[in-house]
Amino acid sequence: MNKKEMLALVKTKMTEHRYVHTLGVVQTAIELAERFGADVEKAEVAAIFHDYAKFRPKDEMRGIIISENMDPKLLEHNEELWHAPVGAYLVKSEAGIDDAEILDAIRYHTSGRENMTLLEKVVYLADYIEPGRHFPGVDEVREMAKSDLNGALIQSIKNTITFLMKRNQAVFPDTVDTYNDLINRKAGV
């Protein structure tokens, strides 16, 4: 499947607003991959498909989480997390993408995880800072992303955790683990 075919497929699975967001993530992922040495083609494909399952019915996503033995903690947290792991599953089963690195970049683009790969970091951050995003703190992270991938990730995760805490929402354990892992690595632990 070429880029045009991939984009045509994902366009059928989302709103026009989300498609424009996806195009922004694709461009940002390419730029970050080039800047920090990630595989540009894999970054592009993962970015194209990162929100593939975003608009699937919640019952369908819940069923896939259960039937595919995904982390049961997902069901205890905000449904906004579900589209990432479910998306990785559906991209493999429906679009035929079977590259494990691409699928993991899709799977962890909302939560992160310990020991994130460079590709995972690129897609996570591209989703956070793409040009269509406008919220407090995003410009600071964009500026950091020009020279410090891990620093930008740390700041983006701080912002996300603060956002969730201000709304009395639970923080998914993988997100906390991602933050701790990045902080510990920065400190040389």
N, C-alpha and C positions, 0 to 999 in steps of 0.2 A: 504494500500500500504506500503510495507516495504522499507527500505533504498535502497536496490539494485534496486527495481522497480522504485523508485523516481529518482535515478541517471540515470537509463536507459532512462527514459522519458525525463529528462532535456537534456541529451546528444544529443537527436534527434532535439533539438530546438536551438542548438548553435554550433559555431565553436569549433574545438579541443582546440584552445588557450583559449577560454572562458570557456570551460569545465575544463581545468586545473586550471584556475582562480577560478572557482566555488569550486573545491576540496580544494583549499587553503583557501577559505572563510569558508568552512564547518569546517575544522580543527581548524582554528583560532576562529570561533564562539564557538566551543565546549570548547576550552581552556579559552576563556573570560567568558563564562557562568559558568564554574567550578570555575574560580578565583573570580568572583564577585557575585555568587549566583543566577544566572538566571536559568530558566528551560532548562536543557541541551538538552532534546529531542526536545523541540520547537525551540531552537536556531539552532539545526542541520537541521530540516525540513525547517525553514525559509531561512537558508543559502543555502540549496540545490536549492530552488526555486527562490532565489532573482533575478536572471537574466533570468528568464523563458521567458519573452517577449522581451528581448534585441534585437533580430534579426527579430522581426515582422516588416512587411512593415509599413512605417510611415503613409500611408493612413489608414491602418487598425487601428493603434493605435489612430490616430486622430478621427476616427469614433467611437471608443469605448469611448474615453474621452467625446465626445459630447453625444452619446446615453445613456451613464450611468451617465450623469450629474455630471461628475467629475469637479474639480476646473477649471473654464475656463481660469484662469491665466496660466495654464500649456501651453496652445496654444500660449501664448505670450512670452514664454521662450524657452530655448534650448531644442531641441527634445531629448537630452540625458536623460532628466528627465522623459520622458513619460513612459519608460519601467517599472518603479517601480509601479505606481498606476495601469497601465494597467496589469502588471504582477500579482498583487494581485487579480484583477478581473478574469483573465484567470486561475490562479491557482485554484481558487474556482470553476469556471465553467467547466474547462477541467480536472483538476486533482482531484477534489472533496475534496480539503482541505477547511474546513469551520471553523477552529479555528480562531476567531477574532484576537487574539494576534499574531499568526503567520502571518496572512494576513496583519496586520498593520506593522509588522516588515519588510515585503516585500514592502509594500506601501511607507514607509518613509525611505527606506535605501539610497536614493540619496539626499533627501531634508532635512530630519529631520523634527521636528515640536516641538512646545512648549509642555512641560510636557511629554517628551518621556518616555516610560516605560523602565525598565531595559533590557528587551528583544530587544526592538527597538535600544537601544544604543549599545548592543552587536553586532547585525547584521550590523548596520551602521559602526561601528568601524572595525569589522572583514573584511568588504569589503574594507575598506581603507588601512588596514595594512597587509593583507595576504602576505605570503612570496614572491609571484611573483610580487608584486608591487615594482617598482624602480623609485622614483622621489624625488626631493629635499624636505626634511622635513619629509619623511616617517619614517626614522630611529628614529628621535626624538620622534615621536608619538608612535612608537612601544615600545620605552623605557618607556615612560610615562604610557602606557597601562599595564605595569607590576604591577603598584600599584595605579594608579589614573585614573579611567574610565572617569570621567567627565573632568578632566584636559586634557586627551588625546583627548576627543571629541572636547573640546574648541580649542585645537591646530589644529586638523584636519580641523575644520570649518574655522579657521583663514587662514590656508593654501589654502583651496578651494576658499574662497572669494578673497584672494590676487591673486590667479591664474586667476580667472575670470576677476578681475579688470585690471590686466596687459594686458589682451586681449580685453579690452573694451566690455566685455560681461555682460549682466544683471545678477544680483543675484536674484534667486527666493526668494520671500518674506518669505516663510517658513524657509529657511536656515538662513536668518537674524534673524527671530523670535527664532529659535533654539539657535543661538549664544547668543542673548540677555537673553533668559530664563536661560541658563546655567551660564552665567556671573552673573546675578542677584541672582541666587540660591547660587552661590559660595560666593557672597558678603553678603548673608543673607538677601537680600531684599525680 
